[in-house]
Amino acid sequence: MRIVLLDNDTLNLKGVEEGLREFGDVQIYHSTSEDELPSRIKEADIVLTNKVVLDKVAIDGAEKLKMISILATGTNNVDLEYAKKKGIVVENVTDYSTDSVTQHTFTCLFSLLGQVSHQDSYVKSKTYSDSVIFTHLNYPFSEINGKKFGVIGLGNIGSKVATIATAFGCEVFYYSTSGKNNSSLFKRVDLDIMLKECDIVSIHAPLNDDTEGLIGEPELEKMKDNSVLINMGRGGIVNEMDLAESLINGGISGACLDVYENEPISTDNPLLNPEISGKLIMTPHIAWASIEAREKLWEKTLGNIRRFLQNEIN
């Protein structure tokens, strides 16, 4: 078997090549551009990809391709229907990043609400050293205890976020974007009610026809002026221009973002406006990527390949 990993820099773990060698000849690339893709997969039996797109053209060019292993849960970078038509097995990995994304959700939220960057800078700039009092109250912060916390998307991650929000004393509501997820532990509401009533709205949904453009100007206008929007799902769920305008004009008080419509984020993205910097916590799509989550992702990936090859032999 000839095995090709297209974008190892998105995994960045030791022992990747050794782990794949048990299956055959291995070729690992740090990253792969659209121009580089055809030659790299032409002779491959198994292709591993995180974000490199494998569409109909790419699949047709991989004449020996038998399996596509996606180093993620989302499968929108692979033409699943065409792969199935060609008899190519496609495997992804689920439930490896639940704890990582949940932790990062609250890391960002508490950083924003606690004004951590301002307070940290205040001390490190030595301004605090010159203070006549022992504390600094120019950047007041608030508690989430007693707040209404809305979760959009009640899958594994959304459910865990909801559970932890409850532990912090929040009243939790949820909106199921698919309409399929139900829970007796939290109150299910429609999106309008959630946006109007919740102090914190946290998105943990995939990008699909139901969620693309879900939060734009009309939805942001329904939110409280002191509310916070969190997006740990996918960038296309939130209209970035509308969010920037809302933050500039005082529509909502702040946002925490780990995902963007274009990644890496473009330098002219309206969310990079210095005027709203203090209202935003922005991270580079890392919520999924704790060391433990990436190790779990890799072990599950190797398991997927192992099972595929055993079925091929049998």
N, C-alpha and C positions, 0 to 999 in steps of 0.2 A: 504494500500500500504506500502511495505517495501522499503525504499529509502536509498541508500548507496552512500556516497561521498568518493572517494578513495584517493584523494590527496589535502586536504584542504590547506596545507601549500603553495600551488602555488596560492592560492587566497588570504588568510590572511586578511579577512574582518570580522568585528564584525557583529553579527546578522544572520549568515549563518544558524545555526541550527533552530533559530526561524522562519526564512523564509520558511524552508522546512517542518516544523511541520504541516502546514495547509494541507499538502498532505498525511500525514501518519506517520508511525514510522520511525525514522531517526537514522542512524548510520554514524558517521563522523570519518574518519581516517586522521591523519596528512599526511601520505604517505603510499604507498602500494607496496611491492616488488612482484616479479613474483611468489615467493613461497607462499606469503600470499593471493594472489588474489583469487584462487579457493574457499576457505572457506568463504571469505568475500562477494562474489557475488552469492553464490549458491542459497540463498533464496530470492534474491533481485528482486523486480518488476521494479525498476528504478535505474540505475547506473549513477552517475555523475563522469566524469573523465576529467582531463586536459591532462596529458601526459601518464597515465597508459595505456598500450596496451591491447586492447580487440580484440584478433584474433579469429579464428575459434574455437580453443580449449577452450579458455575462454568463448566464447559465448555458446558453447555446455554444459559447466559446470554450466551455470546459467539457471537452469531449468524453472524458473518462469519469466525470463526477458521479459519485454514488451517495455522498452524504454531505450535508451542510450542518455544521455545529455552530449555533449562535451563542456567543459568550455573554448572554443577557437574557432577560425575560421577554422584552419586546421583540416582535418579529417583523416590524414594518420595513426593515431594510432588505428583506428577502421576498421575492415573488413566490409566495407559497403555492398558489394555484398552479403556476407553470412548473414549479419544481415537482409537484405531485404528478402532474401530467407526464413529466419526463421520467417518473419512477425514482426520483431522488428523495431520500429520507432527510427531513429537516427536524433537528432537535434544538430546543432552547433549554434554559435553566430557570426554574421557578423557586420562589421562597428561599433565596439565599441572602437577600439583603434587607429583610424585614426589620431586624434589630438595628442595622446600620442606618437605614433611612429614618426610622422612628427616632433614634438618638439625635440625628442631625436636624430633624424637624424642631425638636425642642432646644437644641443648641442655638440654632438661628433665632428662634422666637425669643428665648431668654436674653440673647445678646442684644436684640433690638429693644425689647421692653425694658431691659436693665440698663440701657445706654452704656453698655460695656466699653465700646470703643472710645467714647468721650471720656469716661472715667479713667480708663487706662492711660489715655494720652495726658490727662490732667496730672496724673502722678508722675509719669515718665518724663514729662516736660519740665519737671521740678517746680511747676506752679504751686503744687500742693505744699512743697517745702517752705514756701513763702507765706502760706496761709496763717491767719491769726486764729482760726478755729480748726477743730480736729476732723471736720467732715467737709462735704462739698455738695450743695443741694441745687446747683444751677441746672442740672439735668435730672429732674425728678423721674422716678420709674414707678411702675404700677405692678400689682400682683395679678396673677391669673385666677386665683381662688375666687369663686363666685361668678366668674365670667361665663358667658354662653359661647361654647366652642363648637363650630360646625365642621364636619368632615365630609368632603366630596369624594366619593369612592370608598366603599367599605369592603375592600378586599383584605388580604392579610396585613398589609401595612396600615391601611386606614383603620382597621379594627384595633390594632395595637396602639396607634396614636390615640384613638378614642378612649381606650382603657386607661392609658397613662394620664390623659387630660382629666379623666374622672378622679384619678388618684390625687391630682393637684387641686381638686375641689371645683372643677368646672361642671356645668350642666351641658351634656353633649347631645348634639343633634347630628343626623347624617342624611345625605342625599345620595341615592344610588343612581349613578349615571346610566347603568344598564337596565335598572329596574329589577334586577335579579337578586341582589343581595338584601337580606333581611336580618335584623337583630332585635331580640327582645330586651337587650341591655340598654339600648339607646333609642331616642325618639326619632322616628323617620319623618321628614318634612319635605315639602317641595322646595325647589331652589329659591324661589322668591322669598318665602318665609325665612329661610336660612340667612339669606343676604340681608334682609331687613332687621333681623333680631339678633344675630350673632356678633360678638365682639371680635372673635377670631374665626377665620375661615381657612381651612387647610385642605389643599388639593392633593389627592393620592390616587389619581385615575389615569388610565392609559389614554393615548391619543387615538381617537377613532372618529367615526361619523357623528357619534353622540356627544363628543367632548370638544371637538375642534372649534375654537372661537367661543367656547362656553361663557367666558368672562370677558366682556367688553364694556363699552361706555354705559349702555343701559343697566347692566348688572352692577357696575361699580357705583352708579348713582343711587342705587337702592341701599348700599351699605352705609353703616353709621360713619360719621366723620371721625370718630376715634377708633375705628376698627382696623384690624391687621389682616392682610391677605398673605397666605403662604402657598407657594407652588413647588411641590416636590414630585409632581407627576411628569408632565411633558410641556415644553415651551409653547406649543401651538394652542394650548388650552386657554391661555390668557393673551389678549391683545395688548402687546407691549406699548404701543403708542398711547392707547387709551389709559393704561395703567400709569404711565408717566404723566399724562395730563391730569389725572385724578390726584396724584401726589403733589404736583405743582400747584394745583388750584385748591388744595385742602379737601379733596373729596374723601379720601381715607387717610389715616395717620401714618401708615407704614406698610412695608411688604418684605417678605423673605423669599428669595428666589434661588433655586439651584439649577433650573432648566430654562432654556431660551429657544426661541423659534429657530435661530441659526446658531450653531455651536462649532467652533468658539464664537462668542458674541462679537458682532461687528463693532468697530470703533465709533460708528455714527449711531449706534443704538440709543434711542431717546432715554433709556433708563440710566445711561452713563452721564446724564446731565448733572454737573456738580451741584446745581441748585437743590436737588433732591437726595443727594448722597447720604445725608444724615437720617433719612427716612427709610433707607434700604439696607438690608443685609443681603449680599450677593455672593454666591459661591459657584465654582466652575464645574457643575454637574458631578459632584463628588459624594453626594449623600449615600449612594449605593456602595461606596468603595472603601469601607473599613478593611483593615488587614484581614480580619476574620471572615468578612463577607466575600472577599476575593479568593481566599483560600477555599471556602465552601463552594464558590462558583466553579473553581478549577476541579475540585474533586468530583463534583456532579457532572462536569463536562467529560472528564475521563470515564466516568461510569456510563454516560450516554454512548460514547464511542465504543467502549468495551462490549456493551450489550448489542450494539449494531453489528459489530464484527462477529460476535458469537452467533447471531441470527443468520449472518451471511454464510458462515461455515456450515451451520446446521441446515 
